[in-house]
């Protein structure tokens, strides 16, 4: 990858990392705000933090070996930034006490059901098989998170 291509890839990866950290921060405040389900929220925090670290590691690897990845067919930088802004708005509502746990679960479901993590492998094309599998895991983790959140929503509804 040329340095010009690396200049396109790194900003996208940096926003991807920020997306993961923003989601983790939202879940962390949920854990503090809704202590009856602290373990549920903390598990999500841990997993999203792990996703952020995985993206950060990929950025380091790309800087060391620029030929290992390239920008995919599309670079939805604006979509990633818009998603982060939307999560931050929900985050502020949560901090101000304007989100019940039911609404926080709905926000979590919508975040995990979005295209963002599922498209990482399309956004950044990886030649390194190990790292490509890591990105695929981010997508499968999002599906698992969505299902776990949906299960929690159903549990709360049936109480």
C-alpha positions in Angstrom: 0.0 0.0 0.0 1.4 3.4 -0.8 1.7 6.0 1.9 -1.2 7.8 0.1 -3.4 4.7 0.6 -2.2 4.4 4.2 -3.3 8.0 4.7 -6.8 6.9 3.7 -6.9 3.8 5.8 -5.6 5.1 9.1 -8.3 7.8 9.6 -11.0 5.2 9.0 -9.5 2.8 11.5 -9.1 5.6 14.0 -12.9 6.3 13.7 -13.6 2.6 14.0 -11.7 2.5 17.2 -13.6 5.5 18.5 -16.9 3.9 17.6 -16.0 0.8 19.7 -14.8 3.0 22.7 -18.0 5.1 22.5 -20.2 2.1 22.6 -18.1 0.7 25.5 -18.5 4.0 27.4 -22.2 4.0 26.8 -22.4 0.5 28.3 -20.2 1.5 31.2 -22.6 4.3 32.2 -25.4 1.8 31.8 -23.6 -0.5 34.3 -23.3 2.4 36.8 -26.9 3.6 36.2 -28.6 0.2 36.3 -26.8 -1.8 39.0 -29.3 -4.6 39.1 -28.0 -5.6 35.7 -24.4 -4.5 36.2 -22.9 -7.8 35.1 -24.8 -7.8 31.9 -23.6 -4.3 31.0 -20.0 -4.9 32.2 -19.7 -7.9 30.0 -20.6 -5.7 27.0 -18.1 -3.1 28.2 -15.3 -5.6 28.3 -16.1 -7.0 24.8 -16.5 -3.6 23.2 -13.2 -2.5 24.8 -11.6 -5.6 23.3 -12.9 -4.6 19.9 -11.4 -1.1 20.3 -8.1 -2.7 21.2 -8.3 -5.1 18.2 -8.8 -2.1 15.9 -5.9 -0.2 17.6 -3.7 -3.3 17.1 -4.6 -3.4 13.4 -3.7 0.3 13.1 -0.2 -0.4 14.6 0.2 -3.4 12.2 -0.8 -1.3 9.2 1.8 1.3 10.1 4.5 -1.4 10.4 3.3 -3.2 7.2 1.4 -0.9 4.9 0.8 -3.6 2.3 -1.3 -5.7 4.7 -4.5 -3.8 4.2 -6.2 -1.3 1.9 -9.4 0.7 1.8 -12.4 -1.3 0.6 -14.8 -0.4 -2.1 -16.4 2.2 0.0 -15.1 4.2 3.0 -18.1 5.2 5.1 -16.1 7.7 7.2 -19.1 10.0 7.4 -21.4 7.1 8.4 -19.0 6.1 11.1 -18.8 9.6 12.4 -22.6 10.1 12.3 -23.1 6.8 14.2 -20.6 8.0 16.9 -22.5 11.3 17.2 -25.8 9.5 17.5 -24.4 7.3 20.3 -23.0 10.3 22.0 -26.5 11.9 22.0 -27.9 8.8 23.6 -25.0 8.8 26.0 -25.9 12.4 27.1 -29.5 11.4 27.6 -28.4 8.5 29.8 -26.1 10.7 31.9 -28.9 13.3 32.4 -31.2 10.5 33.6 -33.5 10.7 30.5 -33.1 7.1 29.5 -34.8 4.2 31.4 -33.1 0.9 31.3 -35.7 -0.3 28.8 -34.8 2.6 26.5 -31.1 2.0 27.1 -31.6 -1.6 26.1 -33.4 -0.4 22.9 -30.4 1.9 22.1 -28.0 -1.0 22.7 -30.1 -3.2 20.4 -30.1 -0.6 17.7 -26.4 0.0 18.0 -25.6 -3.7 17.8 -28.1 -4.1 14.9 -26.5 -1.4 12.8 -24.3 -2.1 9.8 -21.1 -0.6 11.4 -19.2 -3.6 12.8 -20.7 -6.0 10.3 -19.1 -4.0 7.5 -15.6 -3.6 8.9 -14.3 -6.4 6.7 -15.7 -4.6 3.7 -14.4 -1.2 4.7 -10.8 -2.4 5.3 -9.6 -5.2 3.1 -7.0 -7.3 4.8 -4.4 -9.6 3.2 -3.4 -11.0 6.6 -5.7 -14.0 7.2 -5.4 -13.9 11.0 -6.4 -10.2 11.1 -9.2 -10.8 8.6 -10.6 -13.5 10.9 -10.3 -11.0 13.8 -12.5 -8.5 11.9 -15.0 -11.2 11.1 -15.2 -12.0 14.8 -16.2 -8.3 15.4 -19.1 -8.9 13.2 -20.1 -12.2 14.8 -19.7 -10.6 18.2 -22.1 -7.8 17.3 -24.7 -10.4 16.3 -24.2 -12.2 19.6 -24.4 -8.8 21.5 -27.6 -8.0 19.7 -29.1 -11.4 20.6 -28.1 -11.0 24.2 -29.6 -7.5 24.4 -32.8 -8.8 22.8 -33.0 -11.6 25.3 -32.6 -9.1 28.2 -35.3 -6.9 26.6 -37.7 -9.9 26.5 -36.8 -10.9 30.1 -37.7 -7.4 31.3 -40.9 -7.4 29.3 -42.0 -10.7 30.8 -41.5 -9.5 34.4 
